[in-house]
Amino acid sequence: MKQIQLRETRFRPGNPAFFHQLFSAKAARSGGIVRRAVRDVEREVGRSAMIAEVERRGFHLLECAGQFIVICAPDHLTVHV
């Protein structure tokens, strides 16, 4: 049986340059939405570091079709079908 390995942090956990670039985007600063490919996040900072950083900022994180979608607003989130 093949064992599946999750890719995790290759660089410094939390890679400040990656998070600075992501959260300094105009959309992030204005409470909008930013997205990054899951594979890029896993390569640069790791899934757990991404989740922790989004949570620290009080934002919301979705994952769909190989993309992380960050809603850069701490407001209540309602998902409608």
C-alpha positions as CSV (number, residue, x, y, z in Angstrom):
1,M,0.0,0.0,0.0
2,K,1.3,3.4,-1.0
3,Q,1.7,5.9,1.8
4,I,0.7,9.5,1.1
5,Q,3.0,12.2,2.3
6,L,1.8,15.7,2.8
7,R,4.3,18.4,1.8
8,E,5.1,20.6,4.7
9,T,7.4,23.6,5.3
10,R,10.6,23.5,3.3
11,F,11.6,27.0,4.3
12,R,11.4,28.9,7.5
13,P,8.0,28.3,9.1
14,G,5.8,31.4,8.5
15,N,8.2,32.8,5.9
16,P,7.6,36.5,6.7
17,A,8.4,37.6,3.1
18,F,5.6,35.3,1.8
19,F,3.0,36.6,4.3
20,H,4.1,40.2,3.8
21,Q,3.6,39.9,0.0
22,L,0.3,38.2,0.4
23,F,-1.3,40.5,3.0
24,S,0.1,43.7,1.6
25,A,-1.9,43.3,-1.6
26,K,-4.4,46.1,-2.1
27,A,-7.3,43.6,-1.9
28,A,-6.1,42.3,1.5
29,R,-5.6,45.8,2.9
30,S,-9.1,46.8,1.8
31,G,-10.8,43.7,3.3
32,G,-11.1,41.9,0.0
33,I,-10.1,38.4,-1.2
34,V,-6.7,37.0,-2.0
35,R,-5.9,33.6,-3.3
36,R,-2.8,31.4,-3.7
37,A,-2.3,27.9,-5.1
38,V,-2.2,25.3,-2.3
39,R,0.9,23.8,-3.8
40,D,2.7,27.1,-3.6
41,V,1.7,27.7,0.0
42,E,2.8,24.2,1.0
43,R,6.2,24.8,-0.7
44,E,6.8,28.3,0.7
45,V,5.4,28.2,4.3
46,G,3.4,25.0,4.8
47,R,-0.3,24.5,5.3
48,S,-0.2,24.8,9.1
49,A,1.7,28.1,9.0
50,M,-0.9,29.5,6.5
51,I,-3.8,28.4,8.7
52,A,-2.2,29.9,11.8
53,E,-1.4,33.2,10.1
54,V,-4.9,33.6,8.7
55,E,-6.4,32.7,12.1
56,R,-4.0,35.2,13.9
57,R,-5.3,38.0,11.7
58,G,-8.9,37.0,12.3
59,F,-9.6,36.3,8.6
60,H,-11.3,33.4,6.9
61,L,-9.6,30.6,4.9
62,L,-11.3,28.5,2.3
63,E,-9.8,25.7,0.1
64,C,-11.3,24.8,-3.2
65,A,-9.9,23.4,-6.5
66,G,-6.3,23.6,-5.4
67,Q,-6.6,27.2,-4.2
68,F,-6.5,28.8,-0.8
69,I,-9.0,31.7,-0.7
70,V,-8.5,34.2,2.1
71,I,-11.3,36.5,2.9
72,C,-9.4,39.4,4.5
73,A,-12.2,40.6,6.8
74,P,-12.9,39.6,10.4
75,D,-16.7,39.9,9.9
76,H,-19.1,37.1,10.4
77,L,-19.1,34.7,7.4
78,T,-22.2,33.0,6.0
79,V,-21.9,30.5,3.2
80,H,-24.9,30.2,1.0
81,V,-25.2,27.2,-1.4
